[in-house]
Structure formats: C-alpha cells, structure tokens
Amino acid sequence: MSLHARKIDGVPEETARVARAAFPKGRLALVSVMQFAKGLSDRQAADAVRGRLD
C-alpha cells in the first residue's frame, strides 16, 4: 500500500469523534483515517498494518 496525495472532502465528524474516543493519544487513529481515505475494509486495513509491523 502506498499513499499518494489526493484531496478528500474531510473525515466525517462521527468517524473523527469515534477515533478520538477510542484512541485519545492518537496511536491507531491514523490507521482509521487512512482506512477512510483509501476506502479500505476493516480486513484490508488490518492486513496493511500487519504487513507494516512484519
């Protein structure tokens, strides 16, 4: 998975609120934002993170 700059209209407020509540120190919130931006399913996002940790 590579990131290419692209304009997004913004993260929905509910998504941002849930990410902040679940990860108040940031950590995996970035994964949630990238998942939204790239249109990945939960499984695809988990696989991408797992691949980076290997």
mmCIF entry with sequence, helices, sheets and N, C-alpha, C, O atoms, coordinates in Angstrom:
data_MODEL
# 
_entry.id   MODEL 
# 
_entity.id                         1 
_entity.type                       polymer 
_entity.pdbx_number_of_molecules   1 
# 
_entity_poly.entity_id                      1 
_entity_poly.type                           'polypeptide(L)' 
_entity_poly.nstd_linkage                   no 
_entity_poly.nstd_monomer                   no 
_entity_poly.pdbx_seq_one_letter_code       MSLHARKIDGVPEETARVARAAFPKGRLALVSVMQFAKGLSDRQAADAVRGRLD 
_entity_poly.pdbx_seq_one_letter_code_can   MSLHARKIDGVPEETARVARAAFPKGRLALVSVMQFAKGLSDRQAADAVRGRLD 
_entity_poly.pdbx_strand_id                 A 
# 
loop_
_entity_poly_seq.entity_id 
_entity_poly_seq.num 
_entity_poly_seq.mon_id 
_entity_poly_seq.hetero 
1 1  MET n 
1 2  SER n 
1 3  LEU n 
1 4  HIS n 
1 5  ALA n 
1 6  ARG n 
1 7  LYS n 
1 8  ILE n 
1 9  ASP n 
1 10 GLY n 
1 11 VAL n 
1 12 PRO n 
1 13 GLU n 
1 14 GLU n 
1 15 THR n 
1 16 ALA n 
1 17 ARG n 
1 18 VAL n 
1 19 ALA n 
1 20 ARG n 
1 21 ALA n 
1 22 ALA n 
1 23 PHE n 
1 24 PRO n 
1 25 LYS n 
1 26 GLY n 
1 27 ARG n 
1 28 LEU n 
1 29 ALA n 
1 30 LEU n 
1 31 VAL n 
1 32 SER n 
1 33 VAL n 
1 34 MET n 
1 35 GLN n 
1 36 PHE n 
1 37 ALA n 
1 38 LYS n 
1 39 GLY n 
1 40 LEU n 
1 41 SER n 
1 42 ASP n 
1 43 ARG n 
1 44 GLN n 
1 45 ALA n 
1 46 ALA n 
1 47 ASP n 
1 48 ALA n 
1 49 VAL n 
1 50 ARG n 
1 51 GLY n 
1 52 ARG n 
1 53 LEU n 
1 54 ASP n 
# 
_struct_asym.id          A 
_struct_asym.entity_id   1 
# 
loop_
_struct_conf.conf_type_id 
_struct_conf.id 
_struct_conf.pdbx_PDB_helix_id 
_struct_conf.beg_label_comp_id 
_struct_conf.beg_label_asym_id 
_struct_conf.beg_label_seq_id 
_struct_conf.pdbx_beg_PDB_ins_code 
_struct_conf.end_label_comp_id 
_struct_conf.end_label_asym_id 
_struct_conf.end_label_seq_id 
_struct_conf.pdbx_end_PDB_ins_code 
_struct_conf.beg_auth_comp_id 
_struct_conf.beg_auth_asym_id 
_struct_conf.beg_auth_seq_id 
_struct_conf.end_auth_comp_id 
_struct_conf.end_auth_asym_id 
_struct_conf.end_auth_seq_id 
_struct_conf.pdbx_PDB_helix_class 
_struct_conf.details 
_struct_conf.pdbx_PDB_helix_length 
HELX_P HELX_P1 AA1 GLU A 13 ? ALA A 22 ? GLU A 13 ALA A 22 1 ? 10 
HELX_P HELX_P2 AA2 ALA A 29 ? LYS A 38 ? ALA A 29 LYS A 38 1 ? 10 
HELX_P HELX_P3 AA3 ASP A 42 ? LEU A 53 ? ASP A 42 LEU A 53 1 ? 12 
# 
_struct_conf_type.id          HELX_P 
_struct_conf_type.criteria    ? 
_struct_conf_type.reference   ? 
# 
loop_
_atom_site.group_PDB 
_atom_site.id 
_atom_site.type_symbol 
_atom_site.label_atom_id 
_atom_site.label_alt_id 
_atom_site.label_comp_id 
_atom_site.label_asym_id 
_atom_site.label_entity_id 
_atom_site.label_seq_id 
_atom_site.pdbx_PDB_ins_code 
_atom_site.Cartn_x 
_atom_site.Cartn_y 
_atom_site.Cartn_z 
_atom_site.occupancy 
_atom_site.B_iso_or_equiv 
_atom_site.pdbx_formal_charge 
_atom_site.auth_seq_id 
_atom_site.auth_comp_id 
_atom_site.auth_asym_id 
_atom_site.auth_atom_id 
_atom_site.pdbx_PDB_model_num 
ATOM 1   N N  . MET A 1 1  ? 0.845   -1.162 0.000  1.00 0.00 ? 1  MET A N  1 
ATOM 2   C CA . MET A 1 1  ? 0.000   0.000  0.000  1.00 0.00 ? 1  MET A CA 1 
ATOM 3   C C  . MET A 1 1  ? 0.892   1.228  0.000  1.00 0.00 ? 1  MET A C  1 
ATOM 4   O O  . MET A 1 1  ? 1.736   1.386  0.882  1.00 0.00 ? 1  MET A O  1 
ATOM 5   N N  . SER A 1 2  ? 0.714   2.081  -0.966 1.00 0.00 ? 2  SER A N  1 
ATOM 6   C CA . SER A 1 2  ? 1.458   3.334  -0.982 1.00 0.00 ? 2  SER A CA 1 
ATOM 7   C C  . SER A 1 2  ? 0.459   4.488  -0.939 1.00 0.00 ? 2  SER A C  1 
ATOM 8   O O  . SER A 1 2  ? -0.654  4.387  -1.456 1.00 0.00 ? 2  SER A O  1 
ATOM 9   N N  . LEU A 1 3  ? 0.870   5.557  -0.330 1.00 0.00 ? 3  LEU A N  1 
ATOM 10  C CA . LEU A 1 3  ? -0.002  6.710  -0.208 1.00 0.00 ? 3  LEU A CA 1 
ATOM 11  C C  . LEU A 1 3  ? 0.342   7.735  -1.266 1.00 0.00 ? 3  LEU A C  1 
ATOM 12  O O  . LEU A 1 3  ? 1.502   8.114  -1.428 1.00 0.00 ? 3  LEU A O  1 
ATOM 13  N N  . HIS A 1 4  ? -0.646  8.166  -1.963 1.00 0.00 ? 4  HIS A N  1 
ATOM 14  C CA . HIS A 1 4  ? -0.492  9.219  -2.943 1.00 0.00 ? 4  HIS A CA 1 
ATOM 15  C C  . HIS A 1 4  ? -1.363  10.378 -2.497 1.00 0.00 ? 4  HIS A C  1 
ATOM 16  O O  . HIS A 1 4  ? -2.489  10.178 -2.040 1.00 0.00 ? 4  HIS A O  1 
ATOM 17  N N  . ALA A 1 5  ? -0.846  11.579 -2.629 1.00 0.00 ? 5  ALA A N  1 
ATOM 18  C CA . ALA A 1 5  ? -1.612  12.749 -2.213 1.00 0.00 ? 5  ALA A CA 1 
ATOM 19  C C  . ALA A 1 5  ? -2.879  12.850 -3.042 1.00 0.00 ? 5  ALA A C  1 
ATOM 20  O O  . ALA A 1 5  ? -2.850  12.750 -4.269 1.00 0.00 ? 5  ALA A O  1 
ATOM 21  N N  . ARG A 1 6  ? -3.966  13.047 -2.364 1.00 0.00 ? 6  ARG A N  1 
ATOM 22  C CA . ARG A 1 6  ? -5.220  13.292 -3.053 1.00 0.00 ? 6  ARG A CA 1 
ATOM 23  C C  . ARG A 1 6  ? -6.110  14.091 -2.117 1.00 0.00 ? 6  ARG A C  1 
ATOM 24  O O  . ARG A 1 6  ? -6.021  13.980 -0.894 1.00 0.00 ? 6  ARG A O  1 
ATOM 25  N N  . LYS A 1 7  ? -6.947  14.879 -2.708 1.00 0.00 ? 7  LYS A N  1 
ATOM 26  C CA . LYS A 1 7  ? -7.827  15.713 -1.917 1.00 0.00 ? 7  LYS A CA 1 
ATOM 27  C C  . LYS A 1 7  ? -9.027  14.893 -1.465 1.00 0.00 ? 7  LYS A C  1 
ATOM 28  O O  . LYS A 1 7  ? -9.670  14.218 -2.268 1.00 0.00 ? 7  LYS A O  1 
ATOM 29  N N  . ILE A 1 8  ? -9.318  14.960 -0.185 1.00 0.00 ? 8  ILE A N  1 
ATOM 30  C CA . ILE A 1 8  ? -10.536 14.344 0.318  1.00 0.00 ? 8  ILE A CA 1 
ATOM 31  C C  . ILE A 1 8  ? -11.386 15.456 0.913  1.00 0.00 ? 8  ILE A C  1 
ATOM 32  O O  . ILE A 1 8  ? -10.873 16.493 1.335  1.00 0.00 ? 8  ILE A O  1 
ATOM 33  N N  . ASP A 1 9  ? -12.667 15.227 0.940  1.00 0.00 ? 9  ASP A N  1 
ATOM 34  C CA . ASP A 1 9  ? -13.580 16.251 1.429  1.00 0.00 ? 9  ASP A CA 1 
ATOM 35  C C  . ASP A 1 9  ? -13.539 16.388 2.943  1.00 0.00 ? 9  ASP A C  1 
ATOM 36  O O  . ASP A 1 9  ? -14.166 17.286 3.506  1.00 0.00 ? 9  ASP A O  1 
ATOM 37  N N  . GLY A 1 10 ? -12.819 15.517 3.590  1.00 0.00 ? 10 GLY A N  1 
ATOM 38  C CA . GLY A 1 10 ? -12.735 15.554 5.044  1.00 0.00 ? 10 GLY A CA 1 
ATOM 39  C C  . GLY A 1 10 ? -13.286 14.279 5.642  1.00 0.00 ? 10 GLY A C  1 
ATOM 40  O O  . GLY A 1 10 ? -14.066 13.560 5.016  1.00 0.00 ? 10 GLY A O  1 
ATOM 41  N N  . VAL A 1 11 ? -12.876 14.021 6.830  1.00 0.00 ? 11 VAL A N  1 
ATOM 42  C CA . VAL A 1 11 ? -13.339 12.848 7.559  1.00 0.00 ? 11 VAL A CA 1 
ATOM 43  C C  . VAL A 1 11 ? -14.674 13.202 8.199  1.00 0.00 ? 11 VAL A C  1 
ATOM 44  O O  . VAL A 1 11 ? -14.793 14.256 8.823  1.00 0.00 ? 11 VAL A O  1 
ATOM 45  N N  . PRO A 1 12 ? -15.676 12.347 8.057  1.00 0.00 ? 12 PRO A N  1 
ATOM 46  C CA . PRO A 1 12 ? -16.960 12.643 8.700  1.00 0.00 ? 12 PRO A CA 1 
ATOM 47  C C  . PRO A 1 12 ? -16.779 12.873 10.200 1.00 0.00 ? 12 PRO A C  1 
ATOM 48  O O  . PRO A 1 12 ? -15.955 12.218 10.838 1.00 0.00 ? 12 PRO A O  1 
ATOM 49  N N  . GLU A 1 13 ? -17.536 13.788 10.746 1.00 0.00 ? 13 GLU A N  1 
ATOM 50  C CA . GLU A 1 13 ? -17.402 14.144 12.156 1.00 0.00 ? 13 GLU A CA 1 
ATOM 51  C C  . GLU A 1 13 ? -17.588 12.937 13.068 1.00 0.00 ? 13 GLU A C  1 
ATOM 52  O O  . GLU A 1 13 ? -16.876 12.800 14.063 1.00 0.00 ? 13 GLU A O  1 
ATOM 53  N N  . GLU A 1 14 ? -18.523 12.074 12.746 1.00 0.00 ? 14 GLU A N  1 
ATOM 54  C CA . GLU A 1 14 ? -18.751 10.878 13.579 1.00 0.00 ? 14 GLU A CA 1 
ATOM 55  C C  . GLU A 1 14 ? -17.520 9.964  13.576 1.00 0.00 ? 14 GLU A C  1 
ATOM 56  O O  . GLU A 1 14 ? -17.158 9.410  14.614 1.00 0.00 ? 14 GLU A O  1 
ATOM 57  N N  . THR A 1 15 ? -16.881 9.805  12.418 1.00 0.00 ? 15 THR A N  1 
ATOM 58  C CA . THR A 1 15 ? -15.665 8.996  12.328 1.00 0.00 ? 15 THR A CA 1 
ATOM 59  C C  . THR A 1 15 ? -14.563 9.606  13.180 1.00 0.00 ? 15 THR A C  1 
ATOM 60  O O  . THR A 1 15 ? -13.872 8.894  13.908 1.00 0.00 ? 15 THR A O  1 
ATOM 61  N N  . ALA A 1 16 ? -14.397 10.914 13.094 1.00 0.00 ? 16 ALA A N  1 
ATOM 62  C CA . ALA A 1 16 ? -13.380 11.609 13.893 1.00 0.00 ? 16 ALA A CA 1 
ATOM 63  C C  . ALA A 1 16 ? -13.666 11.471 15.380 1.00 0.00 ? 16 ALA A C  1 
ATOM 64  O O  . ALA A 1 16 ? -12.753 11.242 16.173 1.00 0.00 ? 16 ALA A O  1 
ATOM 65  N N  . ARG A 1 17 ? -14.932 11.612 15.759 1.00 0.00 ? 17 ARG A N  1 
ATOM 66  C CA . ARG A 1 17 ? -15.306 11.514 17.173 1.00 0.00 ? 17 ARG A CA 1 
ATOM 67  C C  . ARG A 1 17 ? -15.004 10.119 17.727 1.00 0.00 ? 17 ARG A C  1 
ATOM 68  O O  . ARG A 1 17 ? -14.455 9.982  18.820 1.00 0.00 ? 17 ARG A O  1 
ATOM 69  N N  . VAL A 1 18 ? -15.365 9.097  16.969 1.00 0.00 ? 18 VAL A N  1 
ATOM 70  C CA . VAL A 1 18 ? -15.116 7.721  17.412 1.00 0.00 ? 18 VAL A CA 1 
ATOM 71  C C  . VAL A 1 18 ? -13.613 7.454  17.512 1.00 0.00 ? 18 VAL A C  1 
ATOM 72  O O  . VAL A 1 18 ? -13.159 6.827  18.469 1.00 0.00 ? 18 VAL A O  1 
ATOM 73  N N  . ALA A 1 19 ? -12.841 7.925  16.532 1.00 0.00 ? 19 ALA A N  1 
ATOM 74  C CA . ALA A 1 19 ? -11.385 7.727  16.562 1.00 0.00 ? 19 ALA A CA 1 
ATOM 75  C C  . ALA A 1 19 ? -10.763 8.405  17.776 1.00 0.00 ? 19 ALA A C  1 
ATOM 76  O O  . ALA A 1 19 ? -9.895  7.831  18.434 1.00 0.00 ? 19 ALA A O  1 
ATOM 77  N N  . ARG A 1 20 ? -11.205 9.632  18.075 1.00 0.00 ? 20 ARG A N  1 
ATOM 78  C CA . ARG A 1 20 ? -10.667 10.341 19.253 1.00 0.00 ? 20 ARG A CA 1 
ATOM 79  C C  . ARG A 1 20 ? -11.055 9.644  20.542 1.00 0.00 ? 20 ARG A C  1 
ATOM 80  O O  . ARG A 1 20 ? -10.250 9.571  21.471 1.00 0.00 ? 20 ARG A O  1 
ATOM 81  N N  . ALA A 1 21 ? -12.280 9.127  20.616 1.00 0.00 ? 21 ALA A N  1 
ATOM 82  C CA . ALA A 1 21 ? -12.733 8.439  21.826 1.00 0.00 ? 21 ALA A CA 1 
ATOM 83  C C  . ALA A 1 21 ? -11.990 7.116  22.020 1.00 0.00 ? 21 ALA A C  1 
ATOM 84  O O  . ALA A 1 21 ? -11.625 6.758  23.139 1.00 0.00 ? 21 ALA A O  1 
ATOM 85  N N  . ALA A 1 22 ? -11.773 6.401  20.929 1.00 0.00 ? 22 ALA A N  1 
ATOM 86  C CA . ALA A 1 22 ? -11.110 5.096  21.016 1.00 0.00 ? 22 ALA A CA 1 
ATOM 87  C C  . ALA A 1 22 ? -9.614  5.209  21.243 1.00 0.00 ? 22 ALA A C  1 
ATOM 88  O O  . ALA A 1 22 ? -9.024  4.372  21.926 1.00 0.00 ? 22 ALA A O  1 
ATOM 89  N N  . PHE A 1 23 ? -8.991  6.242  20.673 1.00 0.00 ? 23 PHE A N  1 
ATOM 90  C CA . PHE A 1 23 ? -7.543  6.393  20.751 1.00 0.00 ? 23 PHE A CA 1 
ATOM 91  C C  . PHE A 1 23 ? -7.182  7.822  21.120 1.00 0.00 ? 23 PHE A C  1 
ATOM 92  O O  . PHE A 1 23 ? -6.706  8.572  20.267 1.00 0.00 ? 23 PHE A O  1 
ATOM 93  N N  . PRO A 1 24 ? -7.401  8.225  22.389 1.00 0.00 ? 24 PRO A N  1 
ATOM 94  C CA . PRO A 1 24 ? -7.190  9.619  22.784 1.00 0.00 ? 24 PRO A CA 1 
ATOM 95  C C  . PRO A 1 24 ? -5.756  10.111 22.608 1.00 0.00 ? 24 PRO A C  1 
ATOM 96  O O  . PRO A 1 24 ? -5.535  11.318 22.516 1.00 0.00 ? 24 PRO A O  1 
ATOM 97  N N  . LYS A 1 25 ? -4.791  9.219  22.559 1.00 0.00 ? 25 LYS A N  1 
ATOM 98  C CA . LYS A 1 25 ? -3.402  9.639  22.379 1.00 0.00 ? 25 LYS A CA 1 
ATOM 99  C C  . LYS A 1 25 ? -2.954  9.537  20.928 1.00 0.00 ? 25 LYS A C  1 
ATOM 100 O O  . LYS A 1 25 ? -1.763  9.648  20.637 1.00 0.00 ? 25 LYS A O  1 
ATOM 101 N N  . GLY A 1 26 ? -3.895  9.326  20.019 1.00 0.00 ? 26 GLY A N  1 
ATOM 102 C CA . GLY A 1 26 ? -3.558  9.248  18.601 1.00 0.00 ? 26 GLY A CA 1 
ATOM 103 C C  . GLY A 1 26 ? -3.360  7.817  18.147 1.00 0.00 ? 26 GLY A C  1 
ATOM 104 O O  . GLY A 1 26 ? -4.274  7.206  17.594 1.00 0.00 ? 26 GLY A O  1 
ATOM 105 N N  . ARG A 1 27 ? -2.200  7.292  18.370 1.00 0.00 ? 27 ARG A N  1 
ATOM 106 C CA . ARG A 1 27 ? -1.801  5.918  18.012 1.00 0.00 ? 27 ARG A CA 1 
ATOM 107 C C  . ARG A 1 27 ? -2.489  5.386  16.773 1.00 0.00 ? 27 ARG A C  1 
ATOM 108 O O  . ARG A 1 27 ? -2.086  5.719  15.658 1.00 0.00 ? 27 ARG A O  1 
ATOM 109 N N  . LEU A 1 28 ? -3.525  4.560  16.938 1.00 0.00 ? 28 LEU A N  1 
ATOM 110 C CA . LEU A 1 28 ? -4.141  3.902  15.787 1.00 0.00 ? 28 LEU A CA 1 
ATOM 111 C C  . LEU A 1 28 ? -5.203  4.745  15.089 1.00 0.00 ? 28 LEU A C  1 
ATOM 112 O O  . LEU A 1 28 ? -5.798  4.305  14.105 1.00 0.00 ? 28 LEU A O  1 
ATOM 113 N N  . ALA A 1 29 ? -5.439  5.939  15.588 1.00 0.00 ? 29 ALA A N  1 
ATOM 114 C CA . ALA A 1 29 ? -6.411  6.805  14.920 1.00 0.00 ? 29 ALA A CA 1 
ATOM 115 C C  . ALA A 1 29 ? -5.975  7.096  13.490 1.00 0.00 ? 29 ALA A C  1 
ATOM 116 O O  . ALA A 1 29 ? -6.813  7.229  12.598 1.00 0.00 ? 29 ALA A O  1 
ATOM 117 N N  . LEU A 1 30 ? -4.681  7.193  13.273 1.00 0.00 ? 30 LEU A N  1 
ATOM 118 C CA . LEU A 1 30 ? -4.174  7.439  11.930 1.00 0.00 ? 30 LEU A CA 1 
ATOM 119 C C  . LEU A 1 30 ? -4.577  6.309  10.991 1.00 0.00 ? 30 LEU A C  1 
ATOM 120 O O  . LEU A 1 30 ? -4.883  6.549  9.823  1.00 0.00 ? 30 LEU A O  1 
ATOM 121 N N  . VAL A 1 31 ? -4.578  5.088  11.493 1.00 0.00 ? 31 VAL A N  1 
ATOM 122 C CA . VAL A 1 31 ? -4.992  3.943  10.673 1.00 0.00 ? 31 VAL A CA 1 
ATOM 123 C C  . VAL A 1 31 ? -6.443  4.122  10.239 1.00 0.00 ? 31 VAL A C  1 
ATOM 124 O O  . VAL A 1 31 ? -6.791  3.855  9.089  1.00 0.00 ? 31 VAL A O  1 
ATOM 125 N N  . SER A 1 32 ? -7.281  4.571  11.155 1.00 0.00 ? 32 SER A N  1 
ATOM 126 C CA . SER A 1 32 ? -8.691  4.786  10.825 1.00 0.00 ? 32 SER A CA 1 
ATOM 127 C C  . SER A 1 32 ? -8.856  5.849  9.747  1.00 0.00 ? 32 SER A C  1 
ATOM 128 O O  . SER A 1 32 ? -9.670  5.696  8.837  1.00 0.00 ? 32 SER A O  1 
ATOM 129 N N  . VAL A 1 33 ? -8.096  6.911  9.850  1.00 0.00 ? 33 VAL A N  1 
ATOM 130 C CA . VAL A 1 33 ? -8.170  7.987  8.855  1.00 0.00 ? 33 VAL A CA 1 
ATOM 131 C C  . VAL A 1 33 ? -7.684  7.474  7.499  1.00 0.00 ? 33 VAL A C  1 
ATOM 132 O O  . VAL A 1 33 ? -8.319  7.731  6.476  1.00 0.00 ? 33 VAL A O  1 
ATOM 133 N N  . MET A 1 34 ? -6.566  6.752  7.485  1.00 0.00 ? 34 MET A N  1 
ATOM 134 C CA . MET A 1 34 ? -6.046  6.211  6.227  1.00 0.00 ? 34 MET A CA 1 
ATOM 135 C C  . MET A 1 34 ? -7.015  5.197  5.635  1.00 0.00 ? 34 MET A C  1 
ATOM 136 O O  . MET A 1 34 ? -7.184  5.129  4.417  1.00 0.00 ? 34 MET A O  1 
ATOM 137 N N  . GLN A 1 35 ? -7.649  4.412  6.496  1.00 0.00 ? 35 GLN A N  1 
ATOM 138 C CA . GLN A 1 35 ? -8.635  3.440  6.027  1.00 0.00 ? 35 GLN A CA 1 
ATOM 139 C C  . GLN A 1 35 ? -9.764  4.163  5.303  1.00 0.00 ? 35 GLN A C  1 
ATOM 140 O O  . GLN A 1 35 ? -10.184 3.745  4.224  1.00 0.00 ? 35 GLN A O  1 
ATOM 141 N N  . PHE A 1 36 ? -10.247 5.236  5.890  1.00 0.00 ? 36 PHE A N  1 
ATOM 142 C CA . PHE A 1 36 ? -11.313 6.017  5.262  1.00 0.00 ? 36 PHE A CA 1 
ATOM 143 C C  . PHE A 1 36 ? -10.839 6.629  3.945  1.00 0.00 ? 36 PHE A C  1 
ATOM 144 O O  . PHE A 1 36 ? -11.528 6.552  2.927  1.00 0.00 ? 36 PHE A O  1 
ATOM 145 N N  . ALA A 1 37 ? -9.661  7.235  3.979  1.00 0.00 ? 37 ALA A N  1 
ATOM 146 C CA . ALA A 1 37 ? -9.146  7.929  2.802  1.00 0.00 ? 37 ALA A CA 1 
ATOM 147 C C  . ALA A 1 37 ? -8.917  6.982  1.628  1.00 0.00 ? 37 ALA A C  1 
ATOM 148 O O  . ALA A 1 37 ? -9.157  7.348  0.478  1.00 0.00 ? 37 ALA A O  1 
ATOM 149 N N  . LYS A 1 38 ? -8.457  5.772  1.914  1.00 0.00 ? 38 LYS A N  1 
ATOM 150 C CA . LYS A 1 38 ? -8.159  4.802  0.849  1.00 0.00 ? 38 LYS A CA 1 
ATOM 151 C C  . LYS A 1 38 ? -9.347  3.903  0.521  1.00 0.00 ? 38 LYS A C  1 
ATOM 152 O O  . LYS A 1 38 ? -9.289  3.117  -0.425 1.00 0.00 ? 38 LYS A O  1 
ATOM 153 N N  . GLY A 1 39 ? -10.430 4.016  1.305  1.00 0.00 ? 39 GLY A N  1 
ATOM 154 C CA . GLY A 1 39 ? -11.610 3.194  1.049  1.00 0.00 ? 39 GLY A CA 1 
ATOM 155 C C  . GLY A 1 39 ? -11.381 1.720  1.342  1.00 0.00 ? 39 GLY A C  1 
ATOM 156 O O  . GLY A 1 39 ? -11.890 0.853  0.631  1.00 0.00 ? 39 GLY A O  1 
ATOM 157 N N  . LEU A 1 40 ? -10.614 1.437  2.390  1.00 0.00 ? 40 LEU A N  1 
ATOM 158 C CA . LEU A 1 40 ? -10.297 0.053  2.732  1.00 0.00 ? 40 LEU A CA 1 
ATOM 159 C C  . LEU A 1 40 ? -11.326 -0.536 3.687  1.00 0.00 ? 40 LEU A C  1 
ATOM 160 O O  . LEU A 1 40 ? -11.895 0.167  4.522  1.00 0.00 ? 40 LEU A O  1 
ATOM 161 N N  . SER A 1 41 ? -11.552 -1.825 3.551  1.00 0.00 ? 41 SER A N  1 
ATOM 162 C CA . SER A 1 41 ? -12.396 -2.522 4.519  1.00 0.00 ? 41 SER A CA 1 
ATOM 163 C C  . SER A 1 41 ? -11.598 -2.706 5.811  1.00 0.00 ? 41 SER A C  1 
ATOM 164 O O  . SER A 1 41 ? -10.388 -2.478 5.833  1.00 0.00 ? 41 SER A O  1 
ATOM 165 N N  . ASP A 1 42 ? -12.267 -3.113 6.872  1.00 0.00 ? 42 ASP A N  1 
ATOM 166 C CA . ASP A 1 42 ? -11.564 -3.372 8.130  1.00 0.00 ? 42 ASP A CA 1 
ATOM 167 C C  . ASP A 1 42 ? -10.471 -4.419 7.930  1.00 0.00 ? 42 ASP A C  1 
ATOM 168 O O  . ASP A 1 42 ? -9.358  -4.267 8.433  1.00 0.00 ? 42 ASP A O  1 
ATOM 169 N N  . ARG A 1 43 ? -10.792 -5.474 7.199  1.00 0.00 ? 43 ARG A N  1 
ATOM 170 C CA . ARG A 1 43 ? -9.833  -6.559 6.946  1.00 0.00 ? 43 ARG A CA 1 
ATOM 171 C C  . ARG A 1 43 ? -8.627  -6.044 6.167  1.00 0.00 ? 43 ARG A C  1 
ATOM 172 O O  . ARG A 1 43 ? -7.488  -6.364 6.507  1.00 0.00 ? 43 ARG A O  1 
ATOM 173 N N  . GLN A 1 44 ? -8.869  -5.253 5.130  1.00 0.00 ? 44 GLN A N  1 
ATOM 174 C CA . GLN A 1 44 ? -7.769  -4.715 4.322  1.00 0.00 ? 44 GLN A CA 1 
ATOM 175 C C  . GLN A 1 44 ? -6.876  -3.799 5.156  1.00 0.00 ? 44 GLN A C  1 
ATOM 176 O O  . GLN A 1 44 ? -5.652  -3.850 5.033  1.00 0.00 ? 44 GLN A O  1 
ATOM 177 N N  . ALA A 1 45 ? -7.473  -2.969 5.998  1.00 0.00 ? 45 ALA A N  1 
ATOM 178 C CA . ALA A 1 45 ? -6.684  -2.074 6.847  1.00 0.00 ? 45 ALA A CA 1 
ATOM 179 C C  . ALA A 1 45 ? -5.856  -2.882 7.848  1.00 0.00 ? 45 ALA A C  1 
ATOM 180 O O  . ALA A 1 45 ? -4.685  -2.577 8.075  1.00 0.00 ? 45 ALA A O  1 
ATOM 181 N N  . ALA A 1 46 ? -6.457  -3.903 8.442  1.00 0.00 ? 46 ALA A N  1 
ATOM 182 C CA . ALA A 1 46 ? -5.726  -4.744 9.393  1.00 0.00 ? 46 ALA A CA 1 
ATOM 183 C C  . ALA A 1 46 ? -4.565  -5.450 8.706  1.00 0.00 ? 46 ALA A C  1 
ATOM 184 O O  . ALA A 1 46 ? -3.469  -5.530 9.260  1.00 0.00 ? 46 ALA A O  1 
ATOM 185 N N  . ASP A 1 47 ? -4.802  -5.960 7.506  1.00 0.00 ? 47 ASP A N  1 
ATOM 186 C CA . ASP A 1 47 ? -3.731  -6.626 6.757  1.00 0.00 ? 47 ASP A CA 1 
ATOM 187 C C  . ASP A 1 47 ? -2.601  -5.657 6.420  1.00 0.00 ? 47 ASP A C  1 
ATOM 188 O O  . ASP A 1 47 ? -1.427  -6.020 6.485  1.00 0.00 ? 47 ASP A O  1 
ATOM 189 N N  . ALA A 1 48 ? -2.958  -4.423 6.061  1.00 0.00 ? 48 ALA A N  1 
ATOM 190 C CA . ALA A 1 48 ? -1.940  -3.416 5.717  1.00 0.00 ? 48 ALA A CA 1 
ATOM 191 C C  . ALA A 1 48 ? -1.082  -3.089 6.943  1.00 0.00 ? 48 ALA A C  1 
ATOM 192 O O  . ALA A 1 48 ? 0.140   -2.992 6.838  1.00 0.00 ? 48 ALA A O  1 
ATOM 193 N N  . VAL A 1 49 ? -1.716  -2.921 8.095  1.00 0.00 ? 49 VAL A N  1 
ATOM 194 C CA . VAL A 1 49 ? -0.966  -2.616 9.318  1.00 0.00 ? 49 VAL A CA 1 
ATOM 195 C C  . VAL A 1 49 ? -0.095  -3.806 9.709  1.00 0.00 ? 49 VAL A C  1 
ATOM 196 O O  . VAL A 1 49 ? 1.071   -3.636 10.065 1.00 0.00 ? 49 VAL A O  1 
ATOM 197 N N  . ARG A 1 50 ? -0.659  -4.998 9.644  1.00 0.00 ? 50 ARG A N  1 
ATOM 198 C CA . ARG A 1 50 ? 0.081   -6.197 9.993  1.00 0.00 ? 50 ARG A CA 1 
ATOM 199 C C  . ARG A 1 50 ? 1.301   -6.353 9.080  1.00 0.00 ? 50 ARG A C  1 
ATOM 200 O O  . ARG A 1 50 ? 2.376   -6.739 9.538  1.00 0.00 ? 50 ARG A O  1 
ATOM 201 N N  . GLY A 1 51 ? 1.132   -6.056 7.809  1.00 0.00 ? 51 GLY A N  1 
ATOM 202 C CA . GLY A 1 51 ? 2.247   -6.132 6.864  1.00 0.00 ? 51 GLY A CA 1 
ATOM 203 C C  . GLY A 1 51 ? 3.350   -5.154 7.198  1.00 0.00 ? 51 GLY A C  1 
ATOM 204 O O  . GLY A 1 51 ? 4.527   -5.458 7.004  1.00 0.00 ? 51 GLY A O  1 
ATOM 205 N N  . ARG A 1 52 ? 2.987   -3.976 7.701  1.00 0.00 ? 52 ARG A N  1 
ATOM 206 C CA . ARG A 1 52 ? 3.981   -2.963 8.072  1.00 0.00 ? 52 ARG A CA 1 
ATOM 207 C C  . ARG A 1 52 ? 4.714   -3.356 9.349  1.00 0.00 ? 52 ARG A C  1 
ATOM 208 O O  . ARG A 1 52 ? 5.885   -3.017 9.520  1.00 0.00 ? 52 ARG A O  1 
ATOM 209 N N  . LEU A 1 53 ? 4.036   -4.066 10.243 1.00 0.00 ? 53 LEU A N  1 
ATOM 210 C CA . LEU A 1 53 ? 4.660   -4.472 11.505 1.00 0.00 ? 53 LEU A CA 1 
ATOM 211 C C  . LEU A 1 53 ? 5.633   -5.626 11.317 1.00 0.00 ? 53 LEU A C  1 
ATOM 212 O O  . LEU A 1 53 ? 6.562   -5.797 12.106 1.00 0.00 ? 53 LEU A O  1 
ATOM 213 N N  . ASP A 1 54 ? 5.419   -6.420 10.267 1.00 0.00 ? 54 ASP A N  1 
ATOM 214 C CA . ASP A 1 54 ? 6.324   -7.541 9.988  1.00 0.00 ? 54 ASP A CA 1 
ATOM 215 C C  . ASP A 1 54 ? 7.656   -6.989 9.611  1.00 0.00 ? 54 ASP A C  1 
ATOM 216 O O  . ASP A 1 54 ? 8.583   -7.750 9.332  1.00 0.00 ? 54 ASP A O  1 
# 
